[in-house]
Amino acid sequence: MGILKIKPNFDSNNVMDQENLAKLEALNNEKVLRVVNEFLALCKPSKVTVITDSKEDINYVRQTAINIYEEEKLNTEGHTIHYDGFFTMSYHDQARDKANTRVLVPEGEYMSQWINNIDRDEGLKEILEIMDGCMEGHECIIRFFCLGPKNSKFSILALQLTDSFYVAHSEDILYRAGYEEFKKLEGSEDFFYFIHSAGELTGNPPVTKNLDKRRIYVDLQEGRVLSVNNQYAGNSLGLKKLALRLGIAKANNEDWLTEHYFILGVHPNEKNRVSYFCGAYPSACGKTSTAMLPGQTVVGDDIAYLRPWDDGYAHAVNIEQGLFGIIKDVNPDDDPVIYEALTTPRETIFSNVLITEGFPYWIGDGRPIPKKGINFSGKWKKGKVDEDGKFIPHAHPNARYTIRINELSNADVNLDSPEGVPIEGIFYGGRDSDTMPPIIESLNWEHGVFIGAAIESETTSATLGTEGVRRPSPMANLDFVVVPLGKYLDNHRTFGNNLKVCPKVFATNYFLKNEEGKYLNGMLDKLVWVIWAEGRTHNEFEAIQTPVGFIPKYHDLRDLFKLYLNKDYSKKEYEEQFSIRISRLLEKLDRVEAMYKKDEGIPKFFWALLEDQRKKLKELLSQHNTETVSPFDL
């Protein structure tokens, strides 16, 4: 067959040589050829390179990122720095662009109002016009990846076209190579694909110029994402949050789960066992620091696929092999494993931090801040402001690091297991300064689904827009859910109810404050909450039943704080943290009810649980005649 049957005015011989053509032909996949044909003709790159799983090809990507100044070498071996586009502190390309990330919805199909969407025909017309010629003067790289472990029935393959070598280099760290896996498809069309272009570039280092034309459109019908005029990984790396959206759609139509989960191996002291937990937290709410707790092992920090397994458990795999983490506040005291990895030789990409004398500095790293250097705004010195007069920090609050998990001292031995790991429990958490205790356990699985659905969190610098605004975040996934919320919640309920061994569900809150605004949780206290939850999955601790779930008993937490943190935990601390704040909880239920009443098809079990919890909180108020009930009185 003829390969790349493209427009007559597009001469493929000038952009792709015979060696690269042969790499495509070797896949024997009509859909791959069709996608490549369509988007090379549209985007019009000046050169095309097909990257296989070979070390030579992958090294070409890494070195070219440096040669064209998308990355620059740092003093520590393997370390590089990348900068995303910056014009002002409020107009930049250094966070997810939620406003311009839209789901393409066919005419007449219902989509929850919380999902940013656009008519499919209208959206395709718009973005394809923007993408016309978007790669002119650029080299296009054709990539193949595996979302999940190789040779696993969990995994989904992904095709990526991009003109950003930083994006391609990041993907080599974050994802498993998949060129050889594509050969095993034997012509099947069952894979996702992603088209990305940084668009017209400006400056040195080169960054996206036309941010006003930044678009990230998710096409569920075709299993693809089209992204243009951006470089920040949350907008450009198709296999990350964009593939999460495609995976959610696929899972919710096939009775499994794609979730915004870390996967953590919990190793309690003096116990010859490991228990695996998943956890979902909105960005900048402690997700990675929980996944990286000292003494525990990490399978993944961001996205998981979950399927029922023959042993009766839900098994989970990490679709990634690396971490794209927020670097703010990573320091040797609070995040010793990550800090050690980031300050020693290994392949690591830093983004949007300060570089002084060849070394990176970021917010909250525990070191004195240099007075000058190079950062995302160019030459920087203390006191620098943008053109709007707004202070420019030495590193962006959403600055990131990209690193492989198997480079870490706490990487779990089952990181690449084709069978995944059995899940004992699930954590949900957000930013909540005045309502929820540090940890509660759900009353049952369906109540656990409700707990996940009722997550609220204050906005952070990880997304564009105003910080500090309380907003709903069901399963820490609202930004990425692309099916109606009613269907999403009902699929969770059915998934758990069909398991022989259902995970226990826990809600955590690391951000509870007292009336003076002081945090009641220490940075490493989360280790105690996690160990208590692990013990609950093995029936080792009793608990106090409340209207909102089970809470720990004081003496158990006292002993755990001493054993794991060598810390004295007082009754006063316990009472302050675990009192049931009835009026606050009732207000939370009102907000949850108001949110979900705006949507169609929310399942009956959800409303029944909400009303039951409201009733029991009011009964507790009547019984104790106080709006804050001490755990010692329960």
VODO-180818 format. One record per residue (C-alpha): z, y, x negated. Coordinates in steps of 0.25 Angstrom, whole numbers. Layout:
<lumnus>
Z;Y;X
...
</lumnus>
This chain:
<lumnus>
0;0;0
-2;14;-4
11;21;-8
14;36;-5
3;39;5
6;53;6
-1;66;9
-14;68;2
-10;81;-5
2;73;-11
-2;66;-24
8;55;-26
3;53;-40
8;66;-45
22;64;-40
25;49;-42
19;40;-53
15;25;-52
29;20;-57
36;27;-46
26;23;-36
28;8;-40
44;10;-38
41;13;-24
31;3;-22
41;-8;-27
50;-6;-15
39;-11;-6
45;-2;5
36;5;15
46;15;20
50;19;6
36;23;3
34;30;16
47;39;14
43;42;0
28;45;4
33;54;16
43;62;8
36;64;-5
24;70;3
34;79;10
43;83;-2
32;84;-12
39;81;-25
32;83;-38
37;70;-44
43;57;-38
51;47;-45
56;34;-39
70;30;-44
73;15;-45
86;8;-49
83;8;-63
92;16;-73
80;23;-79
76;29;-65
91;32;-62
93;39;-76
80;47;-73
87;53;-61
99;56;-68
92;63;-80
82;71;-71
94;77;-63
98;83;-77
84;86;-82
81;95;-69
95;101;-70
100;95;-56
111;90;-65
117;94;-78
125;85;-88
139;88;-91
148;85;-103
153;72;-98
144;61;-99
137;57;-86
142;70;-79
132;80;-73
133;92;-64
124;96;-52
124;108;-44
120;110;-29
114;122;-24
122;135;-23
120;149;-18
133;153;-13
147;146;-9
142;145;5
127;142;3
125;130;-6
121;116;-7
134;110;-11
139;103;2
133;95;13
125;104;22
129;99;36
122;110;44
108;105;38
111;90;38
106;85;51
103;72;58
89;71;64
90;67;79
79;62;87
76;70;100
86;65;111
95;57;102
110;61;104
118;65;91
132;70;91
133;85;90
142;84;77
129;78;70
120;89;65
107;85;70
93;90;72
81;85;81
74;75;72
60;80;73
65;95;71
73;91;59
62;83;53
52;94;54
62;104;48
66;96;36
52;90;33
47;104;32
58;108;23
55;96;14
40;98;13
39;100;-2
54;101;-5
52;92;-18
40;101;-23
42;101;-38
53;91;-38
54;76;-42
57;67;-30
66;55;-33
65;42;-25
78;34;-24
83;21;-19
97;19;-16
107;9;-9
117;14;0
128;4;-2
129;-8;-12
117;-16;-15
114;-29;-9
123;-26;3
121;-26;18
128;-13;19
118;-5;11
107;4;15
95;8;5
91;23;3
79;30;-2
80;44;-7
70;54;-11
76;66;-18
71;77;-28
85;80;-33
89;72;-45
104;76;-43
103;69;-30
96;57;-36
106;56;-47
118;57;-37
112;46;-29
112;37;-41
127;39;-43
130;38;-28
121;26;-24
116;13;-28
102;11;-32
93;5;-22
79;4;-27
80;-11;-29
87;-12;-15
75;-5;-9
66;-17;-14
75;-26;-6
72;-19;7
59;-27;7
52;-15;14
63;-13;24
64;2;29
79;1;31
84;12;21
88;26;22
80;37;15
83;51;10
74;63;6
80;74;-2
75;86;-9
83;98;-15
71;106;-11
68;119;-19
77;121;-31
83;134;-37
91;137;-49
96;130;-61
101;119;-59
91;118;-48
97;118;-34
91;118;-20
86;132;-16
84;131;-1
97;128;5
93;134;18
83;123;20
93;112;16
92;100;26
98;86;27
92;79;39
96;65;43
85;57;50
92;45;56
79;40;62
73;38;49
86;34;41
83;46;31
89;60;27
80;72;23
87;82;14
81;94;8
86;107;0
99;102;-5
105;95;-17
120;93;-13
122;78;-13
128;78;1
115;84;6
105;78;-3
110;64;-7
104;56;5
112;44;2
125;50;4
129;58;17
115;57;22
114;42;21
128;42;27
122;48;40
110;38;40
120;26;38
129;31;49
117;31;59
113;17;54
127;11;54
130;16;68
118;9;73
121;-4;66
136;-5;69
142;-2;55
147;10;48
142;21;39
154;30;36
158;41;27
169;32;20
174;30;7
178;15;3
191;14;-4
198;2;-10
213;3;-8
222;-5;-19
237;-4;-15
247;-6;-26
252;-20;-28
242;-26;-18
231;-35;-22
221;-29;-13
211;-19;-10
208;-13;4
196;-5;7
196;8;15
185;17;20
188;32;22
181;44;28
184;58;25
176;71;26
171;77;13
183;83;5
193;76;13
198;66;2
188;55;4
184;53;-11
199;55;-15
203;44;-6
192;35;-10
196;37;-25
211;36;-23
218;31;-36
221;16;-37
210;13;-27
196;9;-28
183;16;-22
171;10;-15
166;23;-10
169;37;-7
159;41;4
150;32;13
152;18;17
145;8;25
154;-2;34
150;-15;40
157;-26;46
159;-38;37
161;-53;38
176;-52;34
178;-44;47
180;-31;39
171;-19;38
165;-18;24
161;-5;18
152;-1;6
150;12;-1
136;16;1
137;24;-12
141;20;-26
146;34;-30
154;46;-27
149;60;-23
163;67;-22
169;80;-20
174;84;-34
184;95;-29
198;92;-32
195;79;-40
206;80;-51
213;70;-60
226;70;-51
220;68;-37
207;61;-40
209;54;-54
199;43;-52
188;53;-48
192;64;-59
192;53;-70
178;49;-66
173;64;-65
178;68;-79
173;56;-87
159;51;-91
151;45;-80
139;49;-72
144;60;-63
137;71;-56
146;84;-53
140;94;-43
144;108;-41
156;109;-50
158;119;-62
153;115;-76
160;121;-88
157;116;-102
150;104;-96
162;99;-88
163;100;-72
175;107;-65
178;106;-50
187;111;-40
201;105;-41
198;97;-54
212;100;-59
206;108;-71
206;123;-74
194;129;-68
184;134;-79
181;149;-79
166;147;-79
155;137;-79
143;132;-71
144;128;-57
136;127;-44
134;142;-44
129;143;-58
137;150;-69
151;151;-64
164;158;-68
177;160;-61
176;170;-49
161;168;-47
157;171;-33
144;168;-25
135;179;-19
143;180;-7
156;183;-15
162;169;-13
170;162;-24
162;151;-32
172;140;-36
169;133;-49
165;121;-42
160;119;-28
171;113;-18
161;102;-14
157;99;-29
154;84;-31
154;73;-41
145;61;-40
149;48;-47
148;33;-46
160;25;-40
159;14;-50
162;24;-61
176;26;-55
188;18;-60
191;15;-45
178;10;-41
180;-2;-31
175;-16;-36
167;-17;-22
160;-4;-24
146;-11;-24
150;-23;-15
139;-27;-6
149;-32;4
157;-19;4
172;-19;6
181;-22;18
187;-10;24
202;-11;28
203;4;32
197;17;35
202;31;32
198;44;39
202;58;34
199;72;35
205;86;32
217;88;42
228;98;38
237;97;50
235;85;59
233;71;54
244;63;45
239;59;31
236;45;36
236;37;49
231;24;53
223;22;66
228;14;77
216;5;77
201;5;74
197;13;86
208;23;83
203;23;69
189;27;73
195;38;81
203;43;69
190;43;61
183;51;72
194;61;73
194;65;58
194;80;56
192;88;43
192;102;38
179;105;32
178;106;17
168;111;6
160;98;7
151;104;18
145;117;19
152;127;29
167;132;31
178;124;25
191;121;32
186;119;46
192;107;54
181;98;59
179;84;65
174;73;55
174;59;62
175;48;52
173;60;41
158;58;45
154;68;55
145;75;46
137;62;44
137;55;58
123;54;63
126;46;76
133;51;88
148;51;86
151;42;98
142;31;92
148;33;78
163;31;83
159;19;92
152;13;80
165;14;72
174;8;84
164;-4;85
163;-6;70
178;-7;69
181;-15;81
171;-26;77
178;-28;64
188;-40;62
196;-32;52
195;-17;56
199;-6;46
211;2;49
208;17;50
216;28;44
216;43;44
220;51;32
223;66;30
225;71;16
225;86;21
237;87;30
245;100;27
258;106;30
261;119;37
260;127;24
246;121;21
250;111;10
244;97;10
254;86;13
245;75;6
245;75;-9
231;71;-15
234;57;-18
243;54;-6
231;48;0
233;36;-8
246;33;0
239;35;13
228;25;8
237;15;3
245;15;16
233;13;24
229;1;15
243;-5;18
241;-3;33
228;-11;32
236;-22;27
248;-20;36
257;-16;25
263;-4;32
269;-1;45
264;12;52
269;22;63
260;23;75
256;37;80
246;42;90
236;45;79
238;32;71
248;25;62
255;33;51
262;27;39
277;25;38
285;34;29
291;23;20
277;17;17
271;30;13
284;34;4
282;20;-3
267;22;-5
268;36;-11
278;31;-21
270;19;-24
256;25;-25
259;40;-29
273;39;-35
277;50;-25
289;52;-16
284;54;-1
295;60;7
298;59;22
295;74;24
281;72;18
278;60;27
283;67;40
275;79;36
262;71;34
264;60;45
269;68;57
261;67;69
256;81;72
253;79;87
248;93;91
238;93;79
234;79;83
231;83;97
223;94;92
215;85;84
212;76;96
208;88;103
198;92;92
193;77;91
191;77;106
183;90;107
174;85;96
171;72;102
169;77;116
157;85;111
150;72;108
144;61;117
147;46;117
161;46;110
166;32;113
178;30;123
187;24;113
187;38;105
192;46;118
202;35;121
208;36;107
208;51;108
216;51;121
226;41;117
229;48;104
231;61;112
240;54;122
249;48;112
250;61;104
255;68;116
264;57;119
270;58;105
271;73;107
279;71;120
288;61;114
292;69;102
290;83;108
285;88;94
271;90;89
273;84;76
280;70;76
286;65;63
282;51;59
297;48;58
298;50;73
286;40;76
</lumnus>
